[in-house]
Amino acid sequence: MKKNAVICLVILCNYRKYENINNLYLKHVQGIQRTNALMGMCEVITKCLYLWNYAFEKSMTNQGGVINWVMGWFSTPTVQQSEIKPKRLNEISPILLALYELIHLNDDFVGTVTRSLAATNLTKIIVKSEQQEEPKAEKQGAKGCPVILQEFFKLASILFQEPHYQATHVLGTQGAVEDVSTQYYTHFCVIILLCLLERKPFRVFMFDINVHLDFYVYKKEKNGTFTTKEYKGTGSVARVIMELLIDFLTHHLMKQHFSVEMYSNALVAVHSLICFGKKYRIRFGVQWIQLWKALVRICDVVAHDHCNKEKAKASHLLNQVLTILNLSILRGDLFLPQRIDHDQLLYELVRSRQTFDDLSDWMLRNMKKNNPVQVLYENIKLVITDLSVAIDEAYGFNSSPSENEALAIIKKTFPNLKLTKHSNLETRAEYLENPNEVSFFNHLTRLFVHECRQIVDHSFSLPNK
């Protein structure tokens, strides 16, 4: 019943949302201040996310191959094998919408959840299904990550690494390159992360290095299977979010269905985390080399016109990429944990000089002179040119030095480069639902309402018992 109440509230909040400025239900969600009401909504959302993640996890553990399935059948011949299948994404669309509206509209929700001890205790969630194991509770007195965030991170870790979740795991079809339905929910998870970053109480909590991290997310292996990646001990939640975003940038670079808007929002989140990390003096111990490679691949996608011919949006996306690269080159020593992370960035630029040559040609064809993007590109061009010359002079133009040899030359040569300083590299773009995301939410709401209609029609078509 509580879930149905949340679904009804979400429908009323999104009914003609951008036409009716006096939506009383939106104002009601915005004005909720009672802790009991906020925690009640939090419990409903958390339970739904937990059940969805539980079904996915059990469906992954049950995939043990034909031999294991046959052996399991003969070992328990009197019991019928019950396979738990992963749930469809449409089943949690109202829950994600409710979570988004609370984070985006209500000024007290994020602060209440991050400060509440009840929100960090999984035993507060009543799970009635006999097939589900009772989750372990957080340590008493420890400042932990709220369970609603843990379950949301698990969901995001799946969608960020599986571009075709709906087709592969629900429909059971392999190689479904035309499936784009998963992108809507992946994009929605990115938007929710953006809204969280806009909340000051969450930023304070996110960069607290004394938060007890005792949960896990999902990690996709090279063979396509999912395993769990556990976080233990104390640390910052910001590191978890940065790793999720890097996974997204790495796994969603599809040339056929490259979503410029989705990648643009993800880059805003990455840029915000870097700027806030620099402000709070937190250095993320993540795989920065994966971020450098993903940024270079985005440049390659733009250079080869895989952005659906949207030149203006592609230029904006390129501006974001070059801003992050310039920020990392000029001020990387203020937020990168090790010098090798900075050197690997420079080496990746040199190694990918053909990509940036193609990108330079693309900018000449599609941009006017003295465009801000071209100004940002000048430092990249200088780094590639001067470091390439230094490496060639040290080892010969026809030689192929190893990575360590090239890194040694880069480390020696970089301090002598005459790079252009930029003062606006840390200027953040604030999240605005209206007008930036109106078309996205209109489409998402239509999917959500269609799902609700199917549920209602199915309930009336059930035979009377």
C-alpha positions as CSV (number, residue, x, y, z in Angstrom):
1,M,0.0,0.0,0.0
2,K,2.8,2.4,0.8
3,K,4.4,1.8,-2.6
4,N,1.0,2.5,-4.3
5,A,0.7,5.7,-2.4
6,V,4.1,6.8,-3.6
7,I,3.2,5.9,-7.2
8,C,0.0,8.0,-6.9
9,L,2.0,10.9,-5.5
10,V,4.5,10.8,-8.3
11,I,1.7,10.7,-10.9
12,L,0.1,13.8,-9.4
13,C,3.4,15.6,-9.1
14,N,4.2,15.0,-12.8
15,Y,0.7,15.7,-14.2
16,R,1.2,18.7,-16.6
17,K,4.2,19.6,-14.5
18,Y,5.6,22.3,-16.8
19,E,2.2,23.8,-17.7
20,N,0.7,24.1,-14.2
21,I,2.9,26.3,-12.0
22,N,0.5,25.9,-9.1
23,N,0.8,22.1,-8.7
24,L,-0.1,21.6,-5.1
25,Y,1.4,18.2,-4.9
26,L,4.9,19.5,-5.9
27,K,4.6,22.2,-3.3
28,H,3.6,19.6,-0.7
29,V,6.7,17.4,-1.5
30,Q,8.8,20.6,-1.4
31,G,7.4,21.6,2.0
32,I,7.7,18.3,3.9
33,Q,9.7,18.9,7.0
34,R,8.6,16.2,9.5
35,T,11.3,13.7,10.0
36,N,8.8,10.8,10.3
37,A,7.3,11.6,6.9
38,L,10.7,11.9,5.2
39,M,12.0,8.7,6.8
40,G,8.8,6.9,5.8
41,M,9.3,7.9,2.1
42,C,12.9,6.9,2.5
43,E,12.0,3.4,3.8
44,V,9.6,2.7,0.9
45,I,12.1,3.8,-1.7
46,T,14.9,1.8,-0.1
47,K,12.9,-1.4,0.1
48,C,11.9,-1.2,-3.6
49,L,15.5,-0.6,-4.7
50,Y,16.6,-3.4,-2.4
51,L,14.1,-5.9,-3.9
52,W,15.1,-4.9,-7.5
53,N,18.8,-5.3,-6.7
54,Y,18.2,-8.6,-4.9
55,A,16.4,-10.0,-7.9
56,F,19.3,-9.0,-10.1
57,E,21.9,-10.5,-7.8
58,K,20.1,-13.8,-7.4
59,S,19.6,-14.1,-11.2
60,M,23.3,-13.7,-11.6
61,T,24.2,-16.3,-9.0
62,N,21.8,-18.8,-10.5
63,Q,23.5,-18.7,-13.9
64,G,26.0,-21.5,-13.2
65,G,25.9,-23.2,-16.6
66,V,24.1,-26.2,-17.9
67,I,26.0,-28.8,-16.0
68,N,25.4,-27.1,-12.6
69,W,21.7,-26.7,-13.5
70,V,21.4,-30.4,-14.3
71,M,23.3,-31.5,-11.2
72,G,21.1,-29.2,-9.1
73,W,18.0,-30.8,-10.6
74,F,19.0,-34.3,-9.9
75,S,20.2,-33.5,-6.4
76,T,16.7,-32.2,-5.4
77,P,14.3,-34.1,-7.7
78,T,11.3,-33.5,-5.5
79,V,11.6,-29.7,-5.5
80,Q,10.9,-27.7,-8.6
81,Q,13.7,-25.4,-9.6
82,S,12.6,-21.8,-9.1
83,E,14.7,-19.3,-11.0
84,I,14.6,-15.7,-9.9
85,K,14.6,-13.5,-12.9
86,P,15.9,-9.9,-13.0
87,K,13.2,-7.3,-12.9
88,R,12.4,-4.8,-15.6
89,L,13.5,-1.3,-15.3
90,N,10.0,0.0,-15.7
91,E,9.1,-1.5,-12.3
92,I,11.3,1.0,-10.5
93,S,10.6,4.1,-12.6
94,P,8.1,5.5,-10.0
95,I,10.6,4.9,-7.2
96,L,13.4,6.7,-9.1
97,L,11.0,9.6,-9.8
98,A,10.0,9.8,-6.1
99,L,13.7,9.8,-5.1
100,Y,14.5,12.5,-7.7
101,E,11.6,14.7,-6.6
102,L,12.6,14.5,-2.9
103,I,16.2,15.3,-3.6
104,H,15.5,18.0,-6.1
105,L,12.6,19.8,-4.4
106,N,12.9,19.1,-0.7
107,D,15.6,21.0,1.2
108,D,15.4,18.8,4.2
109,F,15.4,15.3,2.7
110,V,19.1,14.8,2.0
111,G,20.2,16.3,5.3
112,T,17.7,14.2,7.2
113,V,18.8,10.9,5.5
114,T,22.5,11.6,5.9
115,R,22.2,12.5,9.6
116,S,19.7,9.8,10.6
117,L,21.1,6.7,12.3
118,A,17.9,4.8,11.3
119,A,18.8,5.4,7.6
120,T,22.1,3.6,8.0
121,N,20.5,0.5,9.6
122,L,19.3,-2.1,7.2
123,T,17.4,-3.9,9.9
124,K,14.9,-1.1,9.9
125,I,13.7,-2.3,6.5
126,I,11.1,-5.1,6.9
127,V,11.5,-7.7,4.2
128,K,8.7,-10.2,4.3
129,S,9.8,-12.6,1.6
130,E,11.1,-15.9,2.9
131,Q,13.5,-16.2,0.1
132,Q,15.5,-13.1,1.1
133,E,18.3,-13.1,3.5
134,E,18.2,-10.6,6.3
135,P,20.9,-7.9,5.6
136,K,23.5,-7.2,8.2
137,A,23.2,-4.0,10.2
138,E,25.8,-1.2,10.5
139,K,28.1,-1.1,13.5
140,Q,26.5,0.7,16.4
141,G,27.7,4.3,16.8
142,A,29.5,4.3,13.4
143,K,28.7,7.0,10.9
144,G,27.7,5.0,7.9
145,C,26.4,5.5,4.4
146,P,22.5,5.6,4.3
147,V,21.0,2.4,2.9
148,I,19.0,4.3,0.4
149,L,22.3,5.5,-1.1
150,Q,23.8,2.1,-0.9
151,E,21.0,0.5,-2.9
152,F,20.9,3.4,-5.4
153,F,24.7,3.0,-6.0
154,K,24.1,-0.7,-6.6
155,L,21.5,0.0,-9.2
156,A,23.7,2.7,-10.8
157,S,26.6,0.3,-10.9
158,I,24.5,-2.2,-13.0
159,L,23.1,0.4,-15.4
160,F,26.4,2.3,-15.8
161,Q,28.2,-0.9,-16.9
162,E,25.4,-2.6,-18.9
163,P,24.2,-0.4,-21.8
164,H,21.7,-3.2,-22.9
165,Y,20.4,-4.3,-19.5
166,Q,16.8,-4.5,-20.7
167,A,17.5,-6.6,-23.8
168,T,20.3,-8.8,-22.3
169,H,19.0,-9.6,-18.8
170,V,15.2,-9.2,-19.2
171,L,14.5,-10.3,-22.7
172,G,17.4,-12.7,-23.0
173,T,18.7,-11.5,-26.3
174,Q,22.4,-11.1,-26.9
175,G,24.1,-8.5,-29.0
176,A,21.0,-6.2,-29.0
177,V,22.8,-3.2,-30.4
178,E,19.5,-1.4,-31.3
179,D,18.2,-1.5,-27.7
180,V,18.2,2.0,-26.3
181,S,15.5,1.7,-23.6
182,T,18.1,1.2,-20.9
183,Q,19.6,4.6,-21.7
184,Y,16.7,6.5,-20.2
185,Y,17.1,5.0,-16.8
186,T,20.9,5.2,-17.0
187,H,20.5,8.9,-17.8
188,F,18.1,9.3,-14.9
189,C,20.6,7.9,-12.5
190,V,23.2,10.4,-13.7
191,I,20.7,13.2,-13.2
192,I,20.0,12.0,-9.6
193,L,23.7,12.1,-8.9
194,L,23.8,15.6,-10.2
195,C,21.0,16.6,-7.9
196,L,22.8,15.1,-5.0
197,L,25.9,17.1,-5.8
198,E,23.8,20.3,-5.7
199,R,22.9,19.7,-2.1
200,K,25.4,21.2,0.4
201,P,24.5,18.7,3.2
202,F,25.4,15.9,0.8
203,R,28.6,17.4,-0.2
204,V,29.7,17.7,3.4
205,F,28.7,14.1,4.0
206,M,30.2,12.9,0.7
207,F,33.7,14.3,1.4
208,D,33.8,13.1,5.1
209,I,36.7,10.6,5.2
210,N,35.4,9.1,8.4
211,V,32.2,7.5,6.9
212,H,32.1,3.8,7.6
213,L,31.8,2.1,4.2
214,D,30.5,-1.4,4.6
215,F,28.6,-2.2,1.4
216,Y,29.2,-3.3,-2.1
217,V,28.4,-2.5,-5.7
218,Y,28.5,-4.6,-8.8
219,K,31.4,-4.9,-11.1
220,K,31.3,-6.2,-14.7
221,E,34.1,-8.5,-15.7
222,K,35.7,-8.8,-19.1
223,N,33.7,-12.0,-19.8
224,G,30.4,-10.1,-19.2
225,T,29.5,-11.6,-15.8
226,F,28.9,-9.4,-12.7
227,T,30.8,-9.8,-9.5
228,T,30.7,-7.6,-6.3
229,K,33.2,-5.0,-5.3
230,E,33.2,-4.4,-1.6
231,Y,34.0,-1.3,0.3
232,K,35.4,-1.8,3.8
233,G,36.6,0.5,6.5
234,T,36.3,4.3,6.5
235,G,36.6,6.6,3.6
236,S,34.7,9.1,1.5
237,V,31.5,8.4,-0.5
238,A,32.8,10.7,-3.2
239,R,35.3,8.1,-4.2
240,V,32.5,5.6,-4.8
241,I,30.6,8.1,-6.9
242,M,33.7,8.9,-9.0
243,E,34.3,5.2,-9.6
244,L,30.7,4.8,-10.8
245,L,31.0,7.7,-13.2
246,I,34.3,6.4,-14.6
247,D,32.6,3.0,-15.2
248,F,29.8,4.8,-17.0
249,L,32.1,6.8,-19.2
250,T,34.0,3.6,-20.1
251,H,31.0,1.3,-20.9
252,H,28.5,3.6,-22.7
253,L,30.7,4.8,-25.6
254,M,28.4,3.4,-28.3
255,K,28.9,5.0,-31.7
256,Q,25.5,4.0,-33.0
257,H,23.5,5.4,-30.1
258,F,25.8,8.0,-28.5
259,S,23.7,10.2,-26.2
260,V,25.3,13.6,-26.1
261,E,22.9,14.9,-23.3
262,M,23.7,11.9,-21.1
263,Y,27.4,12.2,-21.5
264,S,27.2,15.9,-21.0
265,N,25.5,15.4,-17.6
266,A,28.0,12.8,-16.6
267,L,30.9,15.1,-17.4
268,V,29.2,17.8,-15.3
269,A,29.2,15.4,-12.4
270,V,32.9,14.4,-12.9
271,H,33.9,18.1,-13.2
272,S,31.9,18.9,-10.0
273,L,33.5,16.1,-8.1
274,I,37.0,17.3,-9.1
275,C,36.3,20.9,-8.2
276,F,34.7,19.9,-4.9
277,G,37.5,17.5,-4.1
278,K,40.0,20.2,-4.7
279,K,38.0,22.5,-2.4
280,Y,37.7,19.9,0.4
281,R,41.3,18.7,-0.2
282,I,40.3,15.2,-0.9
283,R,42.3,13.1,-3.3
284,F,40.4,10.2,-4.9
285,G,42.3,7.0,-5.1
286,V,40.6,5.8,-8.3
287,Q,41.8,4.5,-11.6
288,W,42.5,7.9,-13.2
289,I,44.0,6.3,-16.3
290,Q,40.5,4.9,-17.1
291,L,39.1,8.4,-17.0
292,W,41.9,9.8,-19.3
293,K,41.2,7.0,-21.8
294,A,37.5,7.6,-21.7
295,L,37.9,11.4,-22.3
296,V,40.2,10.7,-25.3
297,R,37.6,8.2,-26.7
298,I,34.9,10.9,-26.4
299,C,37.1,13.2,-28.5
300,D,37.4,10.4,-31.0
301,V,33.6,10.0,-31.1
302,V,33.2,13.7,-31.8
303,A,36.0,13.8,-34.3
304,H,34.4,11.1,-36.4
305,D,30.9,12.6,-36.4
306,H,29.2,10.0,-34.2
307,C,27.1,12.6,-32.4
308,N,24.0,12.3,-34.6
309,K,25.1,15.5,-36.5
310,E,24.3,17.7,-33.5
311,K,27.2,20.1,-34.0
312,A,26.2,22.6,-31.3
313,K,25.8,19.9,-28.6
314,A,29.0,18.2,-29.8
315,S,30.9,21.4,-29.4
316,H,29.5,21.9,-25.9
317,L,30.5,18.3,-25.0
318,L,34.0,18.9,-26.4
319,N,34.2,22.0,-24.3
320,Q,33.5,20.0,-21.2
321,V,36.1,17.4,-22.1
322,L,38.8,19.9,-22.8
323,T,38.0,21.8,-19.6
324,I,38.6,18.7,-17.5
325,L,41.8,17.9,-19.4
326,N,43.1,21.5,-18.9
327,L,42.1,21.5,-15.3
328,S,44.0,18.2,-14.8
329,I,47.1,19.3,-16.7
330,L,47.4,22.7,-15.0
331,R,46.2,21.9,-11.5
332,G,46.3,18.2,-11.3
333,D,48.9,18.4,-8.5
334,L,46.1,19.8,-6.2
335,F,43.7,16.9,-6.5
336,L,45.5,13.8,-8.0
337,P,46.8,11.4,-5.4
338,Q,50.1,10.6,-7.2
339,R,52.4,12.2,-9.7
340,I,52.1,9.1,-11.9
341,D,48.4,9.9,-12.5
342,H,49.4,13.3,-14.0
343,D,52.2,11.7,-16.1
344,Q,49.9,9.1,-17.4
345,L,47.5,11.8,-18.6
346,L,50.2,13.4,-20.6
347,Y,51.4,10.1,-22.0
348,E,47.8,9.2,-23.0
349,L,47.6,12.5,-24.9
350,V,50.8,11.9,-26.7
351,R,49.9,8.3,-27.5
352,S,46.5,9.5,-28.9
353,R,47.9,12.3,-31.1
354,Q,46.2,10.9,-34.2
355,T,42.8,11.3,-32.5
356,F,43.6,14.9,-31.6
357,D,44.8,15.6,-35.2
358,D,41.4,14.4,-36.4
359,L,39.7,16.5,-33.7
360,S,41.6,19.5,-34.9
361,D,40.3,19.0,-38.4
362,W,36.8,18.6,-37.1
363,M,37.0,21.9,-35.3
364,L,38.3,23.7,-38.4
365,R,35.3,22.4,-40.4
366,N,32.6,23.1,-37.8
367,M,33.8,26.0,-35.7
368,K,34.5,29.7,-36.2
369,K,37.9,31.1,-35.4
370,N,38.7,32.1,-31.8
371,N,36.0,29.7,-30.5
372,P,36.4,29.0,-26.7
373,V,36.8,25.3,-27.5
374,Q,39.8,26.1,-29.8
375,V,41.4,28.2,-27.0
376,L,41.2,25.2,-24.7
377,Y,42.6,23.0,-27.3
378,E,45.8,25.0,-27.6
379,N,47.3,23.6,-24.4
380,I,46.5,20.0,-25.5
381,K,48.1,20.7,-28.9
382,L,51.2,22.2,-27.1
383,V,51.5,19.2,-24.8
384,I,51.3,16.7,-27.6
385,T,53.7,18.5,-29.9
386,D,56.4,19.4,-27.4
387,L,56.4,16.1,-25.5
388,S,56.4,14.1,-28.8
389,V,59.4,16.0,-30.0
390,A,61.2,15.4,-26.7
391,I,60.6,11.7,-26.8
392,D,61.6,11.5,-30.5
393,E,64.9,13.4,-29.8
394,A,65.7,11.1,-26.9
395,Y,65.0,7.8,-28.5
396,G,65.0,8.5,-32.3
397,F,62.1,9.2,-34.6
398,N,61.8,5.6,-35.7
399,S,62.1,4.0,-32.3
400,S,59.3,2.8,-30.0
401,P,60.2,3.6,-26.4
402,S,58.4,1.7,-23.6
403,E,55.8,3.4,-21.5
404,N,58.3,3.8,-18.6
405,E,60.9,5.4,-20.8
406,A,58.3,7.8,-22.3
407,L,57.1,8.7,-18.8
408,A,60.6,9.5,-17.7
409,I,61.0,12.0,-20.6
410,I,57.5,13.5,-19.9
411,K,58.3,14.0,-16.2
412,K,61.6,15.8,-17.2
413,T,60.1,17.9,-20.0
414,F,56.7,19.0,-18.7
415,P,57.9,21.7,-16.2
416,N,59.5,23.6,-19.1
417,L,56.3,23.8,-21.2
418,K,54.8,27.3,-21.6
419,L,51.2,26.5,-21.1
420,T,48.4,29.0,-21.2
421,K,46.7,29.7,-17.8
422,H,42.9,29.7,-17.7
423,S,41.0,31.3,-14.8
424,N,37.5,29.8,-15.4
425,L,38.3,26.1,-15.4
426,E,36.5,25.5,-12.1
427,T,33.3,27.3,-13.1
428,R,30.5,24.8,-12.5
429,A,27.2,24.6,-14.4
430,E,24.3,24.3,-12.0
431,Y,21.6,21.7,-12.7
432,L,18.4,23.1,-14.1
433,E,15.5,20.8,-14.8
434,N,13.5,23.4,-16.7
435,P,14.4,24.0,-19.5
436,N,17.4,21.7,-19.8
437,E,15.7,18.4,-19.1
438,V,12.0,19.0,-20.0
439,S,12.0,16.8,-23.0
440,F,13.7,14.0,-21.1
441,F,11.2,14.1,-18.2
442,N,8.2,14.3,-20.5
443,H,9.4,11.1,-22.2
444,L,10.2,9.4,-19.0
445,T,6.8,10.3,-17.5
446,R,5.0,8.8,-20.6
447,L,6.9,5.6,-20.0
448,F,5.9,5.6,-16.4
449,V,2.2,6.3,-17.0
450,H,2.1,3.6,-19.7
451,E,3.5,1.1,-17.2
452,C,0.9,2.2,-14.6
453,R,-1.9,1.7,-17.1
454,Q,-0.7,-1.8,-17.9
455,I,-0.6,-2.7,-14.1
456,V,-4.2,-1.4,-13.7
457,D,-5.5,-3.2,-16.8
458,H,-3.8,-6.4,-15.6
459,S,-5.5,-6.1,-12.2
460,F,-8.9,-5.8,-13.7
461,S,-8.3,-8.8,-16.1
462,L,-7.4,-11.2,-13.3
463,P,-9.9,-14.0,-12.7
464,N,-12.0,-13.8,-9.6
465,K,-11.1,-16.4,-7.0
